[in-house]
Structures are given as structure tokens and as C-alpha cells.
């Protein structure tokens, strides 16, 4: 079984219910949950919209990365998500969503394919991911940067202060 870390976010509809339903579906369809962070409220990232609720889930699964992606996308659709972010020129266009499930880590694997990049390529820049990760996995080592979550969070804080 592989340990995976998922990020959950919702800023549309009953946000807390959406997060709770996603956790239940993940537990039923993907694997055994071994850790879950508190739910954090944060501003939308990359666009202006309603605030998000965010959480991180740690679980063990027998699914492959490709199967995991298919399951997370199925759960998103089941919970009402109709659109994904998309590129317009050089810009990524984000939209409000009932639920967003991002694969942050799949064990210590590094995967780069047209449909899937693991670790999530922007997680180190996102406080809404790093804060809940700090609660459940501060010592987890990012396999690309070879830094712990705690070190990534400290670097992120320094970047914000430098702006």
C-alpha cells in the first residue's frame, strides 16, 4: 500500500458539507484514511471569488497513480464539479468549484505525464496547502526539492515577507 496526500478545497455551495462528502467518498473508494487536517478558510488563489475551505487527507491505497487520478476526478464530478481549470494563453483560468481534489504526493514518487504531475507542481507556493500539511505531515520530505513540509512552509513565509 502506498501513502498518498490529497488536498481538498471547496468554495461553492455548502463548502463544509462538500469537504465532508469528499472525505467519505475517498474513504469508501480510494483507501484507508490515516490522517486529516483541520479545515482552513482561505482567500481564493489565482482569481477573485468566494473564500475556500481547505483540508489535507493522508491515506493508504492500493490504487496506481492513474487509477487514483480517475477516482478523484470521478468523486469531483459526483459532488457537482463541472469544470476544471484551463489555460488561456500563458494564464491559468480558475473557477469556483464545489470540490477540488489535488494529488499532492504519491509516496515518494515523481511522475510527469501529460495528465498527471506528482508531486503537485505548485504546492510549495500555496499557503492553503502548506498550512494543513504542517498539521498532518510536517516532516514529510518533498521528493523533488528534498525539503520537509516544514522547510517548504518556512520558505513560503519568507517569500511572502519579501514581496
C-alpha positions, 0 to 999 in steps of 0.5 A: 500500500502506498501513502498518498496526500490529497488536498481538498478545497471547496468554495461553492455551495455548502463548502463544509458539507462538500469537504465532508462528502469528499472525505467519505467518498475517498474513504469508501473508494480510494483507501484507508484514511490515516490522517486529516487536517483541520479545515482552513478558510482561505482567500481564493488563489489565482482569481477573485471569488468566494473564500475556500475551505481547505483540508489535507487527507493522508491515506493508504491505497492500493490504487496506481497513480492513474487509477487514483487520478480517475477516482478523484476526478470521478468523486469531483464530478459526483459532488457537482464539479463541472469544470476544471481549470484551463489555460488561456494563453500563458494564464491559468483560468480558475473557477469556483468549484464545489470540490477540488481534489489535488494529488499532492504526493504519491509516496515518494514518487515523481511522475510527469505525464501529460495528465498527471504531475506528482508531486503537485507542481505548485504546492510549495507556493500555496499557503492553503496547502502548506498550512494543513500539511504542517498539521498532518505531515510536517516532516514529510520530505518533498521528493523533488526539492528534498525539503520537509513540509516544514522547510517548504512552509518556512520558505513560503513565509519568507517569500511572502515577507519579501514581496 
